[in-house]
Amino acid sequence: MLKKLDEFQIGETGLIKKVEGEGRLRRRLFDMGVTPGATVYLRKKAPLGDPLEVTIRGYELTLRKSEAALVLLEVEEKK
């Protein structure tokens, strides 16, 4: 099932399939390691949903909700 990162619930894990957006914002996400093929785990969400804290490539990263909305992931099923 495909889902955008801003729609994830705490504890969900997914594999990045596509990063949308253009120009500087897309380049910034790529520079932070948000690239297709990376696994993302949603650790925390602020009370109003912005920002989100994720674990990607072995480190914690905080993203704005608007940035997270540009990341399309394949949700990993819980075992």
VMD Tcl script that builds the backbone (N, CA, C; Angstrom):
set m [mol new atoms 237]
animate dup $m
set s [atomselect $m all]
$s set {name element resname resid chain x y z} {
  {N N MET 1 A 0.840 -1.177 0.000}
  {CA C MET 1 A 0.000 0.000 0.000}
  {C C MET 1 A 0.891 1.249 0.000}
  {N N LEU 2 A 0.639 2.181 -0.897}
  {CA C LEU 2 A 1.398 3.429 -0.958}
  {C C LEU 2 A 0.743 4.475 -0.072}
  {N N LYS 3 A 1.591 5.259 0.597}
  {CA C LYS 3 A 1.108 6.256 1.545}
  {C C LYS 3 A 2.130 7.380 1.628}
  {N N LYS 4 A 1.680 8.603 1.839}
  {CA C LYS 4 A 2.605 9.721 2.012}
  {C C LYS 4 A 3.082 9.745 3.456}
  {N N LEU 5 A 4.287 10.222 3.666}
  {CA C LEU 5 A 4.895 10.208 4.999}
  {C C LEU 5 A 4.079 11.006 6.014}
  {N N ASP 6 A 3.451 12.079 5.605}
  {CA C ASP 6 A 2.655 12.875 6.552}
  {C C ASP 6 A 1.391 12.142 7.012}
  {N N GLU 7 A 1.025 11.035 6.344}
  {CA C GLU 7 A -0.149 10.243 6.716}
  {C C GLU 7 A 0.208 9.062 7.615}
  {N N PHE 8 A 1.496 8.824 7.840}
  {CA C PHE 8 A 1.939 7.709 8.677}
  {C C PHE 8 A 1.505 7.908 10.122}
  {N N GLN 9 A 1.338 6.783 10.826}
  {CA C GLN 9 A 1.075 6.790 12.257}
  {C C GLN 9 A 2.385 6.466 12.968}
  {N N ILE 10 A 2.514 6.878 14.211}
  {CA C ILE 10 A 3.730 6.609 14.980}
  {C C ILE 10 A 3.977 5.098 15.014}
  {N N GLY 11 A 5.226 4.709 14.725}
  {CA C GLY 11 A 5.600 3.299 14.737}
  {C C GLY 11 A 5.566 2.630 13.377}
  {N N GLU 12 A 5.015 3.286 12.369}
  {CA C GLU 12 A 4.963 2.699 11.030}
  {C C GLU 12 A 6.312 2.824 10.325}
  {N N THR 13 A 6.593 1.841 9.480}
  {CA C THR 13 A 7.825 1.806 8.698}
  {C C THR 13 A 7.458 1.680 7.229}
  {N N GLY 14 A 8.263 2.320 6.373}
  {CA C GLY 14 A 8.005 2.233 4.948}
  {C C GLY 14 A 9.263 2.416 4.124}
  {N N LEU 15 A 9.177 2.017 2.876}
  {CA C LEU 15 A 10.283 2.125 1.925}
  {C C LEU 15 A 9.953 3.246 0.946}
  {N N ILE 16 A 10.856 4.209 0.809}
  {CA C ILE 16 A 10.608 5.355 -0.074}
  {C C ILE 16 A 10.563 4.884 -1.525}
  {N N LYS 17 A 9.472 5.231 -2.202}
  {CA C LYS 17 A 9.291 4.899 -3.610}
  {C C LYS 17 A 9.519 6.111 -4.503}
  {N N LYS 18 A 9.122 7.306 -4.011}
  {CA C LYS 18 A 9.218 8.505 -4.846}
  {C C LYS 18 A 9.293 9.747 -3.956}
  {N N VAL 19 A 10.091 10.705 -4.384}
  {CA C VAL 19 A 10.149 12.010 -3.724}
  {C C VAL 19 A 9.658 13.034 -4.730}
  {N N GLU 20 A 8.541 13.689 -4.396}
  {CA C GLU 20 A 7.957 14.673 -5.289}
  {C C GLU 20 A 8.554 16.048 -5.009}
  {N N GLY 21 A 8.034 17.065 -5.636}
  {CA C GLY 21 A 8.527 18.419 -5.423}
  {C C GLY 21 A 9.541 18.796 -6.490}
  {N N GLU 22 A 9.964 20.042 -6.428}
  {CA C GLU 22 A 10.894 20.546 -7.428}
  {C C GLU 22 A 11.946 21.441 -6.796}
  {N N GLY 23 A 13.017 21.646 -7.535}
  {CA C GLY 23 A 14.032 22.628 -7.181}
  {C C GLY 23 A 14.718 22.414 -5.854}
  {N N ARG 24 A 14.835 23.511 -5.121}
  {CA C ARG 24 A 15.586 23.518 -3.867}
  {C C ARG 24 A 15.051 22.543 -2.827}
  {N N LEU 25 A 13.735 22.467 -2.707}
  {CA C LEU 25 A 13.137 21.600 -1.691}
  {C C LEU 25 A 13.458 20.137 -1.966}
  {N N ARG 26 A 13.300 19.708 -3.202}
  {CA C ARG 26 A 13.614 18.324 -3.560}
  {C C ARG 26 A 15.100 18.035 -3.330}
  {N N ARG 27 A 15.964 18.962 -3.718}
  {CA C ARG 27 A 17.411 18.810 -3.541}
  {C C ARG 27 A 17.752 18.714 -2.051}
  {N N ARG 28 A 17.081 19.527 -1.231}
  {CA C ARG 28 A 17.312 19.508 0.221}
  {C C ARG 28 A 16.951 18.148 0.814}
  {N N LEU 29 A 15.812 17.595 0.394}
  {CA C LEU 29 A 15.408 16.272 0.880}
  {C C LEU 29 A 16.437 15.217 0.478}
  {N N PHE 30 A 16.888 15.258 -0.773}
  {CA C PHE 30 A 17.905 14.304 -1.230}
  {C C PHE 30 A 19.190 14.453 -0.430}
  {N N ASP 31 A 19.605 15.685 -0.151}
  {CA C ASP 31 A 20.824 15.925 0.617}
  {C C ASP 31 A 20.730 15.379 2.040}
  {N N MET 32 A 19.514 15.320 2.586}
  {CA C MET 32 A 19.313 14.792 3.939}
  {C C MET 32 A 19.178 13.259 3.938}
  {N N GLY 33 A 19.250 12.635 2.768}
  {CA C GLY 33 A 19.166 11.183 2.700}
  {C C GLY 33 A 17.791 10.638 2.399}
  {N N VAL 34 A 16.842 11.514 2.126}
  {CA C VAL 34 A 15.480 11.091 1.788}
  {C C VAL 34 A 15.466 10.784 0.296}
  {N N THR 35 A 15.846 9.549 -0.036}
  {CA C THR 35 A 15.955 9.129 -1.429}
  {C C THR 35 A 15.225 7.803 -1.635}
  {N N PRO 36 A 14.779 7.531 -2.860}
  {CA C PRO 36 A 14.111 6.255 -3.130}
  {C C PRO 36 A 14.990 5.066 -2.709}
  {N N GLY 37 A 14.353 4.092 -2.061}
  {CA C GLY 37 A 15.063 2.903 -1.609}
  {C C GLY 37 A 15.421 2.927 -0.136}
  {N N ALA 38 A 15.347 4.090 0.508}
  {CA C ALA 38 A 15.673 4.199 1.936}
  {C C ALA 38 A 14.463 3.791 2.772}
  {N N THR 39 A 14.725 3.177 3.919}
  {CA C THR 39 A 13.671 2.777 4.847}
  {C C THR 39 A 13.471 3.883 5.878}
  {N N VAL 40 A 12.213 4.209 6.151}
  {CA C VAL 40 A 11.866 5.280 7.081}
  {C C VAL 40 A 10.975 4.723 8.188}
  {N N TYR 41 A 11.277 5.110 9.440}
  {CA C TYR 41 A 10.481 4.723 10.610}
  {C C TYR 41 A 9.999 6.008 11.276}
  {N N LEU 42 A 8.690 6.168 11.439}
  {CA C LEU 42 A 8.151 7.369 12.088}
  {C C LEU 42 A 8.232 7.202 13.599}
  {N N ARG 43 A 9.071 8.021 14.240}
  {CA C ARG 43 A 9.301 7.937 15.684}
  {C C ARG 43 A 8.315 8.776 16.483}
  {N N LYS 44 A 8.162 10.050 16.086}
  {CA C LYS 44 A 7.329 10.969 16.868}
  {C C LYS 44 A 6.612 11.949 15.944}
  {N N LYS 45 A 5.496 12.468 16.469}
  {CA C LYS 45 A 4.772 13.556 15.810}
  {C C LYS 45 A 4.472 14.605 16.871}
  {N N ALA 46 A 4.615 15.865 16.520}
  {CA C ALA 46 A 4.242 16.937 17.438}
  {C C ALA 46 A 2.722 16.903 17.639}
  {N N PRO 47 A 2.213 17.477 18.737}
  {CA C PRO 47 A 0.772 17.425 19.011}
  {C C PRO 47 A -0.119 17.873 17.849}
  {N N LEU 48 A 0.290 18.867 17.093}
  {CA C LEU 48 A -0.525 19.315 15.961}
  {C C LEU 48 A -0.073 18.700 14.648}
  {N N GLY 49 A 0.837 17.708 14.719}
  {CA C GLY 49 A 1.265 16.988 13.524}
  {C C GLY 49 A 2.443 17.594 12.784}
  {N N ASP 50 A 2.991 18.704 13.283}
  {CA C ASP 50 A 4.101 19.363 12.601}
  {C C ASP 50 A 5.088 19.860 13.644}
  {N N PRO 51 A 6.317 19.418 13.667}
  {CA C PRO 51 A 7.014 18.549 12.717}
  {C C PRO 51 A 6.899 17.064 13.069}
  {N N LEU 52 A 7.547 16.232 12.233}
  {CA C LEU 52 A 7.613 14.786 12.446}
  {C C LEU 52 A 9.071 14.399 12.640}
  {N N GLU 53 A 9.308 13.408 13.488}
  {CA C GLU 53 A 10.669 12.896 13.664}
  {C C GLU 53 A 10.718 11.473 13.125}
  {N N VAL 54 A 11.656 11.235 12.205}
  {CA C VAL 54 A 11.798 9.922 11.585}
  {C C VAL 54 A 13.221 9.412 11.768}
  {N N THR 55 A 13.365 8.103 11.657}
  {CA C THR 55 A 14.688 7.495 11.604}
  {C C THR 55 A 14.885 7.026 10.176}
  {N N ILE 56 A 15.987 7.478 9.568}
  {CA C ILE 56 A 16.313 7.125 8.199}
  {C C ILE 56 A 17.821 6.990 8.090}
  {N N ARG 57 A 18.270 5.914 7.480}
  {CA C ARG 57 A 19.700 5.664 7.280}
  {C C ARG 57 A 20.506 5.720 8.583}
  {N N GLY 58 A 19.877 5.299 9.686}
  {CA C GLY 58 A 20.590 5.213 10.962}
  {C C GLY 58 A 20.650 6.500 11.767}
  {N N TYR 59 A 19.959 7.543 11.363}
  {CA C TYR 59 A 19.951 8.765 12.166}
  {C C TYR 59 A 18.546 9.344 12.245}
  {N N GLU 60 A 18.337 10.227 13.234}
  {CA C GLU 60 A 17.041 10.858 13.420}
  {C C GLU 60 A 16.987 12.150 12.595}
  {N N LEU 61 A 15.863 12.364 11.966}
  {CA C LEU 61 A 15.672 13.526 11.107}
  {C C LEU 61 A 14.304 14.119 11.417}
  {N N THR 62 A 14.240 15.440 11.518}
  {CA C THR 62 A 12.974 16.125 11.745}
  {C C THR 62 A 12.561 16.816 10.448}
  {N N LEU 63 A 11.324 16.570 10.034}
  {CA C LEU 63 A 10.790 17.140 8.793}
  {C C LEU 63 A 9.516 17.918 9.069}
  {N N ARG 64 A 9.310 18.970 8.321}
  {CA C ARG 64 A 8.041 19.688 8.374}
  {C C ARG 64 A 6.974 18.812 7.718}
  {N N LYS 65 A 5.729 19.038 8.095}
  {CA C LYS 65 A 4.635 18.263 7.513}
  {C C LYS 65 A 4.567 18.487 5.999}
  {N N SER 66 A 4.846 19.713 5.554}
  {CA C SER 66 A 4.806 20.016 4.119}
  {C C SER 66 A 5.890 19.253 3.363}
  {N N GLU 67 A 7.047 19.035 3.999}
  {CA C GLU 67 A 8.119 18.254 3.380}
  {C C GLU 67 A 7.749 16.771 3.361}
  {N N ALA 68 A 7.177 16.297 4.457}
  {CA C ALA 68 A 6.786 14.892 4.555}
  {C C ALA 68 A 5.710 14.536 3.534}
  {N N ALA 69 A 4.889 15.506 3.153}
  {CA C ALA 69 A 3.818 15.267 2.175}
  {C C ALA 69 A 4.365 14.991 0.783}
  {N N LEU 70 A 5.637 15.283 0.555}
  {CA C LEU 70 A 6.260 15.064 -0.755}
  {C C LEU 70 A 6.883 13.676 -0.894}
  {N N VAL 71 A 6.900 12.900 0.206}
  {CA C VAL 71 A 7.571 11.597 0.214}
  {C C VAL 71 A 6.532 10.484 0.152}
  {N N LEU 72 A 6.575 9.690 -0.919}
  {CA C LEU 72 A 5.647 8.581 -1.125}
  {C C LEU 72 A 6.350 7.278 -0.763}
  {N N LEU 73 A 5.721 6.484 0.120}
  {CA C LEU 73 A 6.343 5.258 0.622}
  {C C LEU 73 A 5.451 4.041 0.442}
  {N N GLU 74 A 6.090 2.879 0.377}
  {CA C GLU 74 A 5.400 1.589 0.418}
  {C C GLU 74 A 5.413 1.161 1.873}
  {N N VAL 75 A 4.232 1.036 2.483}
  {CA C VAL 75 A 4.138 0.682 3.898}
  {C C VAL 75 A 4.521 -0.772 4.096}
  {N N GLU 76 A 5.407 -1.019 5.088}
  {CA C GLU 76 A 5.794 -2.393 5.418}
  {C C GLU 76 A 4.757 -2.965 6.369}
  {N N GLU 77 A 4.289 -4.140 6.051}
  {CA C GLU 77 A 3.279 -4.792 6.896}
  {C C GLU 77 A 3.915 -5.261 8.183}
  {N N LYS 78 A 3.161 -5.135 9.293}
  {CA C LYS 78 A 3.654 -5.601 10.586}
  {C C LYS 78 A 3.619 -7.121 10.621}
  {N N LYS 79 A 4.642 -7.695 11.238}
  {CA C LYS 79 A 4.749 -9.159 11.271}
  {C C LYS 79 A 4.158 -9.726 12.525}
}
mol reanalyze $m
mol bondsrecalc $m
mol representation Tube
mol addrep $m
